[in-house]
Each structure stands twice: as C-alpha cells, then as structure tokens.
Amino acid sequence: MTSFARDARGYACLGGMRLDELLTQAEVATPAYVYDLDGIRKAATALEQAFGTRDHLVAYALKANAAGSIVRTIRACGVGACLVSGAELLVAEGAGIAPTRMVMNGVAKADWELDLAISKGLYGIQAESLEELERIAARARAQKRRARVGLRINPGVEIDSHSHIATGHDAAKFGIPRDQLATAFERVAASSDELGCVGVSVHVGSMLTRPEPYLESATAVCEVIKEAERAGHRLEYLNFGGGFGIQYDDQPIEAPARFVEAAIGLSERMGLSALKLVVEPGRSMVGPHGVLVARVVQHKQGKSRQWLMLDAGMNDLLRPALYGARHRIEPLEHAPGALEWRVVGPICESSDDFGSHAIGEPSEHVVIRDVGAYGFSMASEYNGRALASEVFVDAGKLVHVSKSPGYRAWVERRLRA
Ligand SMILES: Cc1ncc(COP(=O)(O)O)c(C=O)c1O
C-alpha cells in the first residue's frame, strides 16, 4: 500500500497531506524527501501480525533508511534491526532497539565494528566467511566474551533481479559457500569460550516479486540447520533475510505477509518450528511511504527529445543510475497527462537520467514516487550538491523536519580538506 495519492483537485499528497502545502509549512526548499510515518507503522504492524504466534524477529534493515524518526516508529511496532555497520548499530540503539534484537551482516566488518557488536551482545553477528569467524573469535578472546555468531550462507541461488542486487549466487562476495559450512560449525564448536553458533542466515537479494525464490534459499538454510543438528550442533534461529519487493510500477506484487506465511509453512514442513524465525526486510517497510519532491529548473528542446531538468539528481536518488531502476515521476500540481518528457537531474553525468515519463503539461514541481528505501540512504554530495531535506508526516500532521545542511557546508568542508 502506497502513501501517495491525489486529492479531489489533483494535487499530489502523501499521508493525506498536500505536498506543496507541506513543504511551505516545513519551510524547506526542494529537493526534499517526504515520509509518511503512519504508512511505515502500518507496514511494520502488518508484517509483525503475519507471524501470528510464531516465535520470530523482524529485523528492519537500516540500510534502506536510517532516519531516526523512521527507526523509532518501526521500533515502537516491536521490530528489531538488521545492521551492516557499527554506525547503524549506534543509530538502532539510539532509537531504542535492544542489541538483543539486532543481527549484523557485512562481508568485511571492521575490528571496531566487531568489538562493538560483541560488547553490546548482539543477537547474532552473522559471519560471512571462515576468515571472518577467525577474526570474530580473536576479538571475542581479547574482550573475554563469547560472541553469538550466525553463519550467513551463500546458497548458490540465482534470482531474477538486477545483478547489482543479487547476492546469493556462487560468484557473489556474500556468505559462506555450502561446502565450507561443516568446517565453520566445527570451528565454532572448537572454541566455545569465544564463539557460540546460534543461527544460520541467508539473503539472496532484493526486489523479489513472489515467494518462490525466497523459499529456495530458505530451504537451503533449513537443510543446513538439519545437517548441523544431526552433527550435534544446537541452534536458536533461522534467518531467511529480506528482499520483499514493492510495486514500483503498475505490476502487482505479492505482499510481504505472503512471504512470511510461506516461510512459516516451510519451516514447519522442515520440522524447525521450535526455532526463532528471523526476517530482514528493508525496502518493503519504507519504500512506498516516501517521495522526493523536486523543482523543474528548466525545459530543453533537444534534437530528438524534450527534456525536463530537475533540481534533484543522481546524488539525491542513485537507484536509476546504479541499477537502471525506474521510479514513477508525476507532476505535483496536477494529475499526469499524456505528453512524455525525458526527466534528468543537474549532475554532470549522462547516467543522471530518471527515464521518460508521461507528465503532460509541465508543472513547477514533480514528485518522484516510492523512494522511501535506498533513496536518502544512498545520497551523496557529488558535484557539490547538498544532501536533501527530509520531512516527516504522521497521521495527517507535519511532525519533524531535518533540514538540508546546504551547499555552503560542503564548500567549507572541501576548503578545510
Ligand atoms: C543482508 C541483507 N539483509 C537484508 C537486506 C534488506 O533487503 P530489502 O531491502 O530488499 O528487504 C539487505 C539488502 O540488500 C541485505 O543485504
């Protein structure tokens, strides 16, 4: 369910508020991200409810969007955190999530990040290689603590997704190959003062549109756990990762709850219903509940194209340039018409291109839809452009504004460098 809609007069709205009025009230200039916390709350609650009575941990992947207002909203729904850095751990903790409800991934966690994760007592530090297991053991030994590790497996599964967001195939840098897992379990068992293996996890990639590929990699997790149990290892959780897709266009997509139902069914069929079931969604919780509002700086009549040039570019929203992703772009002040425009940003790169969109008569502003996930979190200051402002609405009210630091902050930092 998206938070985006139009009112009776055709104005673009988010969370029931007109976006033009909201930006005036928030006193921010474009480009500006706007998020609907109520939509995020509903998505988190629906996912929690999908588990019913099953022992579980929904670990929100902060990489999708680590804004404090969002993480606090999600935490209040009983959700934990999935981290990929020490900084994300500190944000999650600062937002009130207990470390015992956090799991951490990352192929090359730095020593300080391992030290932090071990000292905080994370629910699972998910090792992505035998080499990393050795490092975790050494850091735990130095702290005289026992690290709770999970083994992130590489299931060798190909998914139908952009190659940059597929992580579970043999050539990917992620996870421990299956033929090294027996060694990994033995390694952990041999140093029980330092390491306790508590779970097995997987994440095959993002933007899954249906549960089948999810179940394929989840089956690999279940098989690994069964084998480990037969070898005498006792585990606490199985973690099937994130990856639930969202509707970026008009194509229907399976709801996250369907993935959860399928995951519960699989774990029961595999005789693993006594273990905690962990999932790591990011995009599905926040993606549909954020938009990026941009100003049309100018039009340009090219030889073969009509360009619409925005004040938001690939530095604000990288997904189109990075993954060839397509986000719907619509006028802010009126409903879209038939006239097509090639929509681009101001950055000095040809890939700063959001694609062709039926905008109709050009408006003063446009709305780039479904950017709540992997939008601001991937933003940069490339070309000396300031990070965008962020505006948060909840239940039809403006509740928080995080203003852009402005370009002068960039100028000062570069001069000091
Ligand atoms: C290990 C891991 N878990 C969870 C996620 C979240 O995935 P998504 O946002 O597609 O749900 C990611 C994202 O790439 C990830 O790398």
The ligand as an SDF file (V2000), in Angstrom:
LIG
                    3D

 16 16  0  0  0  0  0  0  0  0999 V2000
   21.9300   -8.9030    4.2840 C   0  0  0  0  0  0  0  0  0  0  0  0
   20.7480   -8.0870    3.9180 C   0  0  0  0  0  0  0  0  0  0  0  0
   19.6190   -8.2410    4.6330 N   0  0  0  0  0  0  0  0  0  0  0  0
   18.5220   -7.5140    4.3510 C   0  0  0  0  0  0  0  0  0  0  0  0
   18.5020   -6.6050    3.3270 C   0  0  0  0  0  0  0  0  0  0  0  0
   17.2580   -5.8400    3.0440 C   0  0  0  0  0  0  0  0  0  0  0  0
   16.7370   -6.1410    1.7820 O   0  0  0  0  0  0  0  0  0  0  0  0
   15.4030   -5.4730    1.2840 P   0  0  0  0  0  0  0  0  0  0  0  0
   15.5100   -4.0260    1.5000 O   0  0  0  0  0  0  0  0  0  0  0  0
   15.3260   -5.8260   -0.1310 O   0  0  0  0  0  0  0  0  0  0  0  0
   14.2870   -6.0790    2.0990 O   0  0  0  0  0  0  0  0  0  0  0  0
   19.6490   -6.4330    2.5410 C   0  0  0  0  0  0  0  0  0  0  0  0
   19.6350   -5.5070    1.4160 C   0  0  0  0  0  0  0  0  0  0  0  0
   20.2780   -5.5910    0.4440 O   0  0  0  0  0  0  0  0  0  0  0  0
   20.8090   -7.1840    2.8700 C   0  0  0  0  0  0  0  0  0  0  0  0
   21.9310   -7.0290    2.1570 O   0  0  0  0  0  0  0  0  0  0  0  0
  1  2  1  0
  2  3  1  0
  2 15  2  0
  3  4  2  0
  4  5  1  0
  5  6  1  0
  5 12  2  0
  6  7  1  0
  7  8  1  0
  8  9  2  0
  8 10  1  0
  8 11  1  0
 12 13  1  0
 12 15  1  0
 13 14  2  0
 15 16  1  0
M  END
$$$$
